[in-house]
Amino acid sequence: MRAALLDRVVRLADDDLPAYVYDLPALREHVHAVRAALPDRVGLLYAAKANSDPRVLGALAGHVDGFEVASGGELGHVRALLPDAPVAFGGPGKTPTELAHALDAKVERLHIESEHELRLLTGLLDGRTVDVLLRVNLPVDLPADLGRAGLVMGGRPSPFGMDPARLDRCLELIAAVPGVRLRGLHFHLASGLTAPAHLALVDGTLAWAEDWAAHRRGVCLSEVNVGGGMGVDYAHPHQGFDWPAFGAGLRPLLARHPGLTLRIEPGRSVTAYCGWYVTQVLDIKFSRGQAFAVLRGGTHHLRTPSAKQHDQPFEVIPDDVWPRPWDRPEVRDEPVTLVGQLCTPKDVLARRVGVARLRVGDRVAFAMAGAYAWNISHHGFLMHPHPTFHHVEEAEVPDPGAYARRLP
């Protein structure tokens, strides 16, 4: 934790805990490095589902080419905060109301998940036009090293996208409706990928897409969106996704497809590292020879370790003030399991992690809490207070209305 962030954390009052603290300068530095690593023909969209905090979105706005949303609620949220931001609307199960909202909001891309969804869209156009990508579930071999941390959205039976055999029927529907303009194809097949695995998947996807388009009369394939899925390793927080290697590997792939624009939609790999969930030790217990630290909050605030089945990395921030007349409970030089306040054995943030010293009253700052953390948690369970939210800033803030590039 860098000095400015640590200073903010130690100044938080106990009543402010638990707290989410977002390091916005570090976020800008990271996304700037991501953008710099990518070739010019790669469009960078941020998947707002990973973290839709308004200040986080504002910090990203000057460094990305737009935002990907997956619901009408996310679309309204992003449009209200950043009305000029290019937006792509994806995700399965779009309702007629959401499709109408997308048309009214003039989204730059609408990702179509099925023939039925396309039919719903055509009935809502009323003279308007919309640019679409057809999402395809390719029957491809996915990397074998995804492990339990990875997610598989395609390559096997899945509710995401459509089988390639359904594409021709969609082309017939689009040809009959002048307001629907096919821009290309969308593929998001897996997450938790290393840079080499992601490059191999992109290579196969681009080859399939161009081969498919070459055998379809009237189809001009101008772009392919391969989604996100860049791996984030919670067990090794200092080993981020290798963006320079990924960008370098994309250059020869794009050279083989000169007329194509590639788009990516990372979320977790962009914002995970900028967020910290800071809390306090309420109790230290020993049960059958094992140590447990009970913390303020828990997985109802930070669901990520429960959802992904990992130990959330953390730092101990000692607090030497002890106002009680009895001995301070503590654990020294042994593994401890960090749990929350919920009445369930699943409320575990880190299991049997070695600590030099941890005491009641010390603070614990969980790293990598900037994505799929607060926004996916079950906030209402047991009706505990919500965390507070804090943003470490810097003097110069990029103009949220400026974007790296516009979607064509």
N, C-alpha and C positions, 0 to 999 in steps of 0.2 A: 504494500500500500504506500503510495507516494506521500510526501510530507504534507502537501496541502489537503489531501483527502484525510489523512490521519488526524490533522488538526481539527477538521470539521467533525470527525467522529467523536473525538474525546471531549468536544465542547457540547455534544448533545446531552440534554438533561435525561435522567432516568425515565421521566414520563414521556419522552419522545421515542422511547424504544418499545418495540422493535422499529427499525427505520430502514428504508431503502435509500441508499446514497448513490447517485449517479455521477460519474466522473466525465463531464462533457468535453473538456479539453482532450482527454485521452481517447474518447470516442471519435472526435474529429480527426485526431492524428491517425487513428487506426483506419477509418474509412477512407481518408486521403491516401494512405498507403495501399489500400485495396484497389482504389480507382487507378492509381499510378501503375500498378502491376498488370492491369488488364489492357489488352490491345484496344485500339480505337473502335474497332467494329464490334465491341462487346458492350451492350447496354446493361447498366447496373441498376436494378430495381430493388428496393428494400421491402421485404415481406413484413408488413406492419403487424401481423399476428404475433411476431416474436416479442415485441414490446411497443405498445402504442402510446407510451407516456408522451404528452405534448411537447415537453422540452427536449426529449430524445429525438422525436420526429423533426423538430425545428433545427436541432444540431446537425442532423443528417441532410437536411434539404439542400444545402449548398454543395454537396459532394456526390449525390446520387442522381440518376437520370429520371427517377420517379419512384412510385410506391406501388406495391402489389397488395390488394385487399382481398378478403375472402368472405365478406358478408356485406349486407346493406348497412349495418351499423358501423363497420370499419370504413366503408366508403363515405358515409356522412361525417364521421369523425375526422378523416384526413382532409376532406373537402372544406370543412369548417375551419380547420387549422391552417391549411395551405391551399387556398382556393385555386392557385395557378399550377399546382403540382400535376404532372402527368400521372395518371393512375391506370393500372391494369386490374381488372376484376376477375378473379378466378375462384375455384372451389366448387365442390359438388353440391347438388340440391338447391340451386338458386330458385327462389319463389318468383311467381309473376310480378309481385310487387318489387322485389329486388332488381329484376331485369328492367322494369320500367324506370326504377331509380337510376340504374346505370345509364339508360338512354338519356334521361333528363340531365344527368350530371356530365354527359358527353365524355365518358371514359375513353381513354386512348386505345385500349384493347379490352375485349371481352373474351375470356377463355371458355369455350363451349365444351361441356362435359359429355353430352349425349345428343342423339338425334331428337329425342323428346324436348330437351332444353332448347335446341335450335328451333323447333316448331313453335314453342312458346314465344321465343324472341321474335320470329317473323310476324306473329300475330299482334305484336305491340309496336311495330315500327311507325305506323301512321305517317309515312312519307319521310321519316328520318333515316340516316345512314349510320352504320356502325362497323368498325373494323374488328374482325374476330380471328382467333386462333382456335384450331380444333385440337383438343387434348387427346393424346393417343396412349394407350397402354400397350407398349411394345413387348412381345414375347422374347425378352433378352435374358442372358445369364448375368445375374447381379453378383458383385464381389462376395466372396465367401467369408471375408474378414469383417463383416459389419458387426457381428456379435450382438449382444443384448442391447447395446446402446444405439444401434441403427434402427431405422424405420424403413419398411418396404412398402411403397405405394404402387408399384407396377412390376412387370415381368412375370406376373402370376395372376390368378383370379383376384380381382380387386374392384372396389366401388369407384375408383378414380379413373377418369378418362373412358375411352371407348376402344373396343377391339378394332384393329386395322380394317377388318371386313366391313365395318359400318361407315367408313369414311366416304366411300363412293355414293352412298345414299345421301349423306350430308352434302356432297358436291352437287347432286341433283337439286336439292332443296335451295342451296345458295344460288345456283344458276337461275332459278325461277323467281328469285326475290332480289331486285336490283339494289336494295338498300343494305344488303349484307355483303361486305367486302372481305374476302378471305386473304389474310396477310401471311399465314403460315401455320405451323404446327407447334403444339406445346407438349413437352414431356417432363414430368417430374417423377422419377421412378424410385428413388431411394434417398435416404439421408444418412449422415454419419460416415461420409466417404472421405478417404484420403485424396490428396491431389492426383497421384497416379491413377487411382481407381476412377476418379471423376473424369479425368481426361480420356480414359479408355471408354467410358460410357458415352461421353460427348462424341467421340470419334465414331462409334457405332451408330449413334442416333443420327448424326448429320448424314452419314452415308445412306442410312435407310430412308431418311426424309427426301434426299435428292433423288434417289432411285425411284421412290414412290411418285414424286412429282413429275419425273421424266416420262412416266408411263400414263399420265393423266392429261388428256387434251384440255387446254385452256388454263391449266394451273401454273401460275408463276409464283414459285416459292421464294419469298423475299426475306423471311425471318424464321428462326427456330428458337423457341424458349425452352431451356433445359431445367428450369426451376432452380432450387437451391440445393441443400443437402451437404454443404461443406462441413466436414466433421469438426466437432468440438470435444476435446478429450478432458473430461473432468478429473480423471485420475492423474493427468499430467498438465496442470494449468498453464505451464510456461511453453508448452508445445502446441502452438496454434496451427490452424490450417496453413499450408505452405502456398500463400497467394503468389509470390514471385515465380515458383515452379509451375503453378497452374497457369498463370498468364503466359509464361514462356512456352508452355506446351500447347496453348491455344493458337499461337501464331502459325505454326506449320499446318495445323488442322484447318484454320480459316483460309490459308493460302490455297488449299485444295478445293475450296468452295468460294470462289471470288465474288459471287453475286449475293452472298448470304450475310445477313446480320444475325448475330447470336445474342440472346438475352439470358441473363441469369437473375434469380430472385433469392439471394441469401437473406437470412434473418438472424438465426442464432449466432452464426459465425461473425456477424457484424457487431452486435450489441452485447453479447454475453459477458465480455470482459470489462465493460464499463460500469457494471452494477455490483453493489455490495449490499447484503442483508445483514444489518448490524443489530445484535440483541445482547441479552445479559443473562448470566447464570443466576438462577433463582434457588437452586438446591443441588447438592451433591449427595448421591446415594450409593451404597454398596449392597449388591444383591447377589448372594451365592458366589462371592468372590469376584464379581465384575462391577466396575464403576460406571455410574450413569450421571450425566449432568443434565438437569432439567432447565430449559431455557424459556424465557419469554417468547411467545409466539410459537412457531412450528410450521408444519407442512401446510396448514391452512393459509399461510402467507407465502411460503416457498415450497411449492409442490414438486419442484424439479427433481430432487433426489429420490423421492418416492416414485414418481412417474418413470424415471430413467434407471432406477435401481442402482444408484451409485452413492458414494460418499461425497458430499459437497465440500470442496476444499475451504479451509478457514484459517484465520489468524486469531490468536489470543491477544487481547489488548488489556493488560493488567490494570486494575484499579486498586490502589493501596489503601483507600479509605475503608475502614471497618468500624461502624459506630455501635455495634452490638456488644453486650457485656459477656457473651459466651464465645468459645473458640470458633474460629472461622472454618467451616467445612471446606475441604480441598482434596484434590487428587494430585499425586506427584509421580512422575516417571513411570507411568503405566498407561495402558490403553483405556480409553473412555468412550462411551456411546453418548452422543449428543441428541437429546430428544426434546420435543416441544410439550405444550400444555394440554394436548388433546387426550381424550379418554379412549385411546386406541393404540395398540402396539405397533401400528404402522407409522406413527408419528415420529420418524427417525430421520435426522438430517445427516448424521455421519456415525458409522458403526465401528467401535473398537479401534479408534485412532490414537496413536501414542502422543502424549503431551508431557512436557517437562513439569508444568504446574498449571492447575486450573482451580480457581477458588470461586465460591459464591460472591457475587458482586462484580467479578471480572466481565469484560465485554468480549463477545465473539463476533468477528466480522467474516461472514461467508462470502467468498469471492465468486466470480462468474455467475452473478445473479442478475445480469442485465437482459436476459432473454428467457421466455417461457417460465417465468417465475411467479410474480404477483398475478399477472393477467390470466394464468391458467389454474389458480388455486381456489379452493372451496372456502371463500371468505366468511360465509355465514355460519359455518359449523361451530357450535358451542358459543357463538355470539361474543367472542373475544374482541377487544378493540382492534381496529385496523392499524397497520403501521403508519408512520409518518413518512413523508417523501422529501428528499433534499437533493439539491443539484449544485455540485461544485462547478463554478463558472470561471471564465477568464474575461478580461476587459473587452476584447474584440470578439464580436459575434458575427458570423457570416450572415448575409442577407438571405432569409428563408425563401425569397422569391427568385433567387438565382439558382439555376440548375446546371449540372455539368454539361448535359446535352439534352435536346428535345427528341422525343420519339418522332420518327419520320411519318 
